[in-house]
Amino acid sequence: MSKIPQTPLSRTSRLLDLVPYVSAHQGIELKILADVFEVTSNQMVADLTTLWMCGLPGYTPLELMDLSFDSGYVTIHNAQTLSQPRNLTIEESIALLLGLDLVMQSLPDDRKDLKTMATALIDKLSLRANLPSPLRAEPENDHHIKSAILVAISSKKLMKIKYHSLYSDEITTREIQPVEIRTENLHDYVWAYCEKAQAFRSFRTDRILHCEQAHGSATLTGTTADKVSAIPYSLKIRTNKREAMERFNLSKAQMSSKTTSHAYSQEWLIRSVMASAGSSELTEPAEIRAEIAASAAQILQKYGKS
């Protein structure tokens, strides 16, 4: 029988399932237990050894799991104590409620069944935690920022924003002509023409610290707004392909030794390639490649002086 590939997530799920299963099947043979969970006997012994060091807060012999499996048969001796429900603290309840709210926001509109289940859990937890008003997991100023952006888009007005850029790790003031708000990977972005960069840029709304209407009106037309100032680039991926896929947002189809993609920030591209520490090499464009080489040489020179 083929065994299921092991991942940290699958092992965590299995460890959580092991306790109630063994509690309901006391004295089960180790080999049979391994077959039930589709793992090898050695892996099951490793899982049981991990469980042996788990339990309730306190971490004394009274709280830790009392397992025995040396004889080849698995038994939990204090299963009755472990099965007793524990009350959630107010901090634990709030953390769960905020997590459930984020889950609710990420669910697609056609999964009303999951939304109903999440709503029921939220109501139950709120009642137990004595929280009369629902909790929302969203930035405090996000609603105000988005409302101001939508007004600027509809009225074709310029905006002045104070923005925290993670690429350059600095807060800058920019004048933008917002075009639209987009949602990507559960984050809202405003797509706008940046007067400072003289190009189109996307700004995450939760990183806009302040915004206000600027003097003047937007001059973009539908044609100019559709022109995207993308930077095409080519990569040679040497090692750590999974890291490269996540860092440069590449699909599996692009994961060859040489791949091409595009970026919207030269600073981001330079920092991402340098952070790869040689596992990914930029081959094109030549001018950015030369800038990376010069920056790397400066860093090495500083190390040589120290």
Secondary structure, 3 states (H helix, E strand, C coil): CCCCCCCHHHHHHHHHHHHHHHHHCCCEEHHHHHHHCCCCHHHHHHHHHHHHCCECCCCCCCCECCEECCCCEEEECCHHHHCCCCCCCHHHHHHHHHHHHHHHHHCCCCCHHHHHHHHHHHHHHHHHCCCCCCCCCCCCCHHHHHHHHHHHHHHCEEEEEEEEECCCCEEEEEEEEEEEEEEECCEEEEEEEECCCCEEEEEEHHHEEEEEEEEEECCCCHHHHCCCCCEEEEEEECCCHHHHHHHCCCCHHHCCCEEEEEECCHHHHHHHHHHCCCCEEEEECHHHHHHHHHHHHHHHHHHHHC
